[in-house]
Amino acid sequence: MQINNLNLDFTNDLRRSVPAAITNFYAGQPDTPIMVGVSESDLRPHDVDLVQFQLVPILVLLLTIMGIVNGGLAAAREFEDLTIKALLLSPIGRGTLIAGKILACWVTTMLVAAVVLALSFAFGVLRPAGWYWLPALAAIGLIALAAAGLGTALGGALRRFSAVAGQASTSPSTCFSSAEESVLQPSCRIGSRP
């Protein structure tokens, strides 16, 4: 039997339950000539602790919420304070203005990610081997960029600080609230309205 020992809690459940189930099954069979032995081989050289297993989803959720909240609140504050008029009258294009807003939010979100990654590395929780750091950092950067863009678009669409604060803080946590759910909640489906 091969066990995927990515999640230590699930691995230990398998290690306890499978041999017990086989033994109980054959103990109930009268005079069986079959002798059963259980052999285990792990897919990974060491077990993955629960904190290590949950760090990546928590980091994705943190980056998503940080990007949406920071980008949305910054864009909405521009509309409430009416500083957006001065920015629109400046000699830069609208695309440059939007890109600057997204980039500012992205940098802020990446600073938070850098602190989380540094602490995770310092405490030995997260240690990608070899060149796996590069795709991990690329994925973190892209998630933060997408969240920053979504937050900026949300702030530009709602244009009120209080409306953005409510939407930005509840929407990501509602959509990502449970990893075990197989169907997204109706408010998280594409094209639905809150």
C-alpha atoms as one frame of an Amber mdcrd trajectory, in Angstrom:
protein
   0.000   0.000   0.000   1.382   3.419  -0.954   0.436   6.335   1.269   0.637
   9.933   0.104   2.072  11.409   3.282   1.470  15.035   2.305  -0.915  15.603
   5.235   0.344  14.030   8.477  -3.092  13.904  10.098  -4.633  12.046   7.147
  -1.571   9.783   6.886  -1.845   8.746  10.526  -5.548   8.011  10.059  -4.683
   5.667   7.199  -1.873   4.032   9.144  -4.286   3.195  11.959  -7.448   2.322
  10.071  -6.351   0.231   7.076  -4.514  -2.542   8.988  -7.306  -2.616  11.578
  -9.974  -2.908   8.870  -8.150  -5.750   7.107  -7.544  -7.597  10.354 -11.174
  -7.179  11.446 -12.447  -8.371   8.070 -10.387 -11.550   8.025 -10.999 -12.212
  11.734 -14.690 -12.518  10.932 -14.101 -15.108   8.187 -14.341 -18.707   9.417
 -11.261 -20.848   8.764  -9.713 -18.715   6.048  -6.448 -19.980   4.535  -5.443
 -16.460   3.490  -2.678 -14.879   5.522  -2.640 -11.076   5.294   0.295  -8.805
   5.963   0.277  -5.033   5.588   3.277  -3.236   4.128   3.508   0.556   3.839
   5.683   2.740   1.634   5.532   6.526   1.755   5.631   8.735  -1.339   7.670
  11.414   0.422  10.859  10.998   2.432   9.296  12.682   5.482   5.806  13.457
   6.706   4.362  16.920   6.105   3.122  18.622   9.261  -0.330  20.221   9.384
   1.122  23.757   9.611   3.219  23.149   6.488   0.234  21.631   4.721  -2.009
  24.625   5.443   0.529  27.420   4.902   0.043  27.623   1.136  -3.782  27.993
   1.210  -3.514  30.505   4.041  -0.915  32.487   2.088  -3.150  32.516  -1.004
  -6.095  33.726   1.085  -3.942  36.381   2.765  -2.639  37.688  -0.559  -6.104
  37.726  -2.083  -7.669  39.630   0.799  -4.720  42.032   1.103  -4.767  42.824
  -2.617  -8.505  43.308  -2.835  -8.775  45.352   0.351  -5.732  47.560  -0.323
  -6.516  48.148  -3.987 -10.217  48.669  -3.446  -9.875  51.038  -0.526  -7.156
  53.087  -2.238  -9.222  53.489  -5.408 -12.426  54.267  -3.511 -10.622  56.851
  -1.362  -9.576  58.665  -4.561 -13.231  59.018  -5.554 -14.428  60.051  -2.084
 -11.705  62.670  -1.631 -12.229  63.847  -5.231  -8.498  63.547  -5.924  -9.362
  61.381  -8.917 -10.354  64.553 -10.826  -6.885  66.021 -10.419  -5.319  62.742
 -11.479  -7.537  62.507 -14.561  -6.631  66.071 -15.551  -2.899  65.336 -15.301
  -0.931  64.727 -18.512  -0.673  60.965 -17.983  -2.992  58.507 -19.680  -5.757
  56.602 -17.912  -4.008  53.299 -18.538  -0.872  54.586 -16.854  -2.944  55.838
 -13.922  -4.662  52.477 -13.470  -1.382  50.588 -13.874   0.190  52.815 -11.208
  -2.652  52.127  -8.777  -2.393  48.374  -9.370   1.400  48.450  -9.069   1.258
  50.360  -5.770  -1.198  47.840  -4.335   0.881  44.937  -5.697   4.040  46.226
  -4.001   2.215  46.554  -0.670   0.806  43.043  -0.972   4.208  41.624  -1.913
   5.764  43.260   1.167   3.284  41.363   3.344   4.064  38.172   1.414   7.795
  38.742   1.926   7.329  39.053   5.689   5.210  35.873   5.828   7.699  33.954
   3.678  10.677  35.181   5.718   9.035  34.120   8.983   8.019  30.767   7.488
  11.552  30.166   6.288  13.084  31.311   9.586  10.940  28.898  11.599  11.451
  26.046   9.136   7.810  25.783   8.122   8.342  26.479   4.426  11.442  25.262
   2.624  10.976  24.562  -1.083  13.941  22.543  -2.323  16.200  23.653  -5.144
  14.682  25.623  -7.991  11.094  25.257  -6.675  11.486  28.700  -5.107  11.157
  30.276  -8.552   7.693  28.908  -9.442   6.541  29.537  -5.871   7.583  33.194
  -6.034   6.085  33.553  -9.520   2.753  32.142  -8.315   2.777  34.432  -5.277
   3.504  37.438  -7.485   0.732  36.565  -9.943  -1.826  35.961  -7.190  -0.945
  39.306  -5.616  -1.135  41.056  -9.002  -4.536  39.549  -9.799  -5.879  40.484
  -6.360  -4.519  44.039  -6.701  -6.197  44.420 -10.081  -9.467  43.019  -8.775
  -9.369  45.337  -5.767  -8.630  48.386  -7.893 -11.487  47.498 -10.244 -13.811
  46.977  -7.262 -12.856  50.375  -5.815 -13.364  52.064  -9.177 -16.756  50.424
  -9.641 -18.181  51.075  -6.160 -16.486  54.471  -5.568 -17.412  54.537  -1.871
 -15.010  53.610   0.917 -17.673  51.927   3.085 -19.100  49.885   0.197 -15.659
  48.675  -0.823 -14.737  47.830   2.781 -17.799  45.622   3.115 -17.387  43.875
  -0.224 -13.614  43.516  -0.063 -13.562  42.011   3.397 -16.425  39.529   2.984
 -16.265  38.318  -0.623 -12.859  36.534  -0.578 -13.422  34.964   2.817 -16.841
  33.722   1.737 -15.511  32.218  -1.487 -12.479  30.581   0.141 -14.081  29.700
   3.466 -13.963  25.941   3.034 -11.530  23.898   0.980 -13.712  20.810   1.321
 -16.720  22.326  -0.463 -17.130  20.895  -3.939 -19.537  23.552  -5.184 -18.963
  27.271  -4.851 -21.515  29.283  -2.974 -23.969  31.144  -5.244 -22.416  34.541
  -4.443 -19.022  33.328  -5.716 -20.106  31.960  -9.094 -19.060  33.865 -12.177
 -21.747  36.237 -13.369 -23.790  36.228 -10.154 -24.636  39.334  -8.187 -24.120
  39.656  -4.413
